[in-house]
Amino acid sequence: MKDEIQKVNMRSNEKNLFLQSKYKITASFYDLLDYPWERTYKKWRPKLVGDLTGKVLEAGVGTGRNLEYYHKDVELTGIELSQQMLAKAEKTIAKAKCKVRLLKEDATVMKSIDSDYFDWVFSTFMCCVMPDEIQELAIEQFSRVLKKGGAVSTFGNRIFKKQKHKKKTGIICAIC
């Protein structure tokens, strides 16, 4: 069993190293590439995060496009695999009404995140770029870091195609 876990973690690390290299290149022009879609997403963002309360983890914070829409009483922790994307998100903190802490962290491991800590885990589009074979690791981490009674809300993810994921986690998924 321990060997299987190590193999999965190694695959996760290899896949995430590839994603890091990809975003090292594209981070500088990511928002420009995303502009045509962002015109629509910008209308949805306040509705997606505006009602979240308490301690919130945003997994895959990207360039920080959601930060300005969180309620002022939220204690937000944003995690991002790419240092370059995180640097762009740092620049958007000034627009946020809530307290924001950003961390370079792997959503499939979350070494620096305490268990049973967050009221909400929120993610937009992270699993769209995450390889299928490591997405379940992220779900497991979402479950680990949530307080009892906490909830996960995702948007634009393909991860929850399987009904078993929806039932297992009780996850709210806007587009599957």
VENNORUR-V786507 format. One record per pair of residues at least 24 apart in sequence whose ideal C-beta (glycine too) atoms are under 6 Angstrom apart, sorted by the first residue. I is the first residue (numbers start at 1). GAP is how many residues later the second one is. Records with the same first field share a line. If there is no record, write none. Layout:
# VENNORUR-V786507
I: GAP ; GAP
This chain:
# VENNORUR-V786507
12: 96 ; 122 ; 125
15: 116 ; 119
16: 65 ; 90
19: 62
20: 61 ; 62
23: 59 ; 61 ; 62
24: 60
27: 57 ; 58
30: 33
31: 32
45: 24
48: 107
52: 68
54: 65
55: 63 ; 64
56: 64
57: 61 ; 64
58: 64
59: 48 ; 64 ; 67
60: 63 ; 66
61: 28
63: 25 ; 26
64: 25 ; 28
67: 25 ; 29
68: 27 ; 28
70: 28
72: 25 ; 26
74: 24
75: 24
76: 24
77: 24
78: 24
79: 24 ; 26
81: 25
107: 31
108: 26 ; 29 ; 30
110: 31
113: 32
115: 29
116: 31
117: 28
118: 27 ; 28 ; 32
119: 28 ; 31
120: 31
121: 25 ; 31
122: 31
123: 31
124: 31 ; 32
125: 31
127: 30 ; 32
128: 28
135: 24
139: 30
